Amino acid sequence: MQHTLASRRNSLADHLSSTEQLHSEQLLQLVRAKIEAAGGWLDFQTFMDLVLYAPGLGYYSAGTHKLGAGGDFTTAPEISPLFSRCVAMQCVEVLRQLKQGSVLELGAGSGVMAVDMLREFEKLECLPERYYILEVSADLRARQQALIQQQLPQYLDRVQWLDALQADFVGVIVANEVLDALPVQRFCIQQGGVQVMGVSYTDAGLCWQPRAADDTLVKAVRAIESNLLFSLPEGYCSEVNLQLPAWIGSLGDSLQRGAVLFIDYGFTQSQYYSVDRTRGTLSCFFRQRMHDDPLINVGVQDITAWVDFTAVASAGLAAGMELEGFATQAHFLFGCGLDRLLTDMSEQPDEIRWQLSQQVQKLTLPGEMGESFKAMAFSKDCNLQLSGFAFRDLRDRL
Ligand SMILES: C[S@@+](CC[C@H](N)C(=O)[O-])C[C@H]1O[C@@H](n2cnc3c(N)ncnc32)[C@H](O)[C@@H]1O
């Protein structure tokens, strides 16, 4: 088993270029120093935070090519501008009902969604007062600025990058595939108790090491079991996002009036912690290949966990917001008018229409992103009718 793991690790590591190897080695030195300083062990959440966001070295903070066809993973805005146009239409609906407001995009990746949304706002003659971006990665922030400068220089003064959430925000907060990038805690059930999975190292490299969980994690796992009405079985491993309530709480505090829209891959809690899903949802992406070993390729691969939308809903309600809707990505996009966008393009050449139909299939087919990705919206201090949830609203499943 050890041998198999070592060979698999080598075969994945073999793909690193010399620059990637150097970068990964530098981050590994930092990880080892942190492990040593912490007495030989780091809990997984701290490890994930470090390898994704350590300034200048973490996966999102360093200059590796992450998103799009030539990167490690592809997101909906990278697949098609139709996605961002639909999200923009949903934002316009809210901005018109509020009669004022701005848009705040969290974690804007390459900046392509901001560009396509701004184009759609212009077309619909409903430009937000400001288009704010809150991005934790300095590298991605620079890329976003360069893209907007190149594609929409006329709107550069309307786009503003924030270092922190503002107080009294009025408008729409949008986050596509950000929740899945937040560090999670990994746990396993052993002899009926909850163990927290942590990371240590030996001469062979980083390795998993369990410890008895602290009160916070035990309470979180027991609360999940109490919602599920059964105990998770012996040997069961999964993740829980302990930062979620505080993170969504800060969005609720910042929002004075308006809406928050999350789109991400995820499940309801009963699906997330289904007894069959014994190894959790942690996934790593390296050059469009998915695997489940976060302890290799540190700094040059993405690490994500699926989103527990029942926990997101609870956190939103606890933050003083109303839950406005929960739908699959396919239903959400069609509710926002994806089919109208396609009809408007019926005059386009065959080649373009073929490309668009391929993109729509990726975004909406159940075997692609249509069902595994979900949209969830909250409101605060306003009455909203959101078209994105008009087709099918799954709130009763949460
Ligand atoms: C998987 S990428 C998605 C990028 C983009 N939204 C898209 O759909 O293509 C995750 C993004 O969230 C950012 N991010 C991670 N944690 C964040 C946080 N706490 N606040 C804001 N952005 C964050 C990352 O730097 C990155 O831009």
The ligand as a MOL file (V3000), in Angstrom:
LIG
                    3D

  0  0  0     0  0            999 V3000
M  V30 BEGIN CTAB
M  V30 COUNTS 27 29 0 0 0
M  V30 BEGIN ATOM
M  V30 1 C -12.0840 28.6110 -7.9470 0
M  V30 2 S -11.6300 30.2750 -8.1230 0 CHG=1
M  V30 3 C -13.0710 30.9450 -8.9150 0
M  V30 4 C -12.7820 32.1790 -9.7140 0
M  V30 5 C -13.9550 32.8280 -10.4340 0
M  V30 6 N -14.9980 33.2330 -9.5330 0
M  V30 7 C -14.5250 31.9290 -11.4990 0
M  V30 8 O -15.6410 31.4490 -11.3540 0
M  V30 9 O -13.8260 31.6990 -12.4980 0 CHG=-1
M  V30 10 C -11.7390 30.8920 -6.4630 0
M  V30 11 C -11.4950 32.3680 -6.3500 0
M  V30 12 O -11.8550 32.8090 -5.0340 0
M  V30 13 C -10.7870 33.5890 -4.5080 0
M  V30 14 N -10.9310 33.5260 -3.0400 0
M  V30 15 C -10.6580 32.5100 -2.2120 0
M  V30 16 N -10.9870 32.8090 -0.9430 0
M  V30 17 C -11.5230 34.0490 -0.9690 0
M  V30 18 C -12.0600 34.9150 0.0230 0
M  V30 19 N -12.1060 34.5640 1.3090 0
M  V30 20 N -12.5330 36.1210 -0.3650 0
M  V30 21 C -12.4880 36.4890 -1.6560 0
M  V30 22 N -11.9700 35.7040 -2.6500 0
M  V30 23 C -11.4950 34.5110 -2.3030 0
M  V30 24 C -9.5510 32.9760 -5.1440 0
M  V30 25 O -8.4120 33.7710 -5.0610 0
M  V30 26 C -10.0750 32.8230 -6.5800 0
M  V30 27 O -10.0820 34.0310 -7.2800 0
M  V30 END ATOM
M  V30 BEGIN BOND
M  V30 1 1 1 2
M  V30 2 1 2 3
M  V30 3 1 2 10
M  V30 4 1 3 4
M  V30 5 1 4 5
M  V30 6 1 5 6
M  V30 7 1 5 7
M  V30 8 2 7 8
M  V30 9 1 7 9
M  V30 10 1 10 11
M  V30 11 1 11 12
M  V30 12 1 11 26
M  V30 13 1 12 13
M  V30 14 1 13 14
M  V30 15 1 13 24
M  V30 16 1 14 15
M  V30 17 1 14 23
M  V30 18 2 15 16
M  V30 19 1 16 17
M  V30 20 1 17 18
M  V30 21 2 17 23
M  V30 22 1 18 19
M  V30 23 2 18 20
M  V30 24 1 20 21
M  V30 25 2 21 22
M  V30 26 1 22 23
M  V30 27 1 24 25
M  V30 28 1 24 26
M  V30 29 1 26 27
M  V30 END BOND
M  V30 END CTAB
M  END
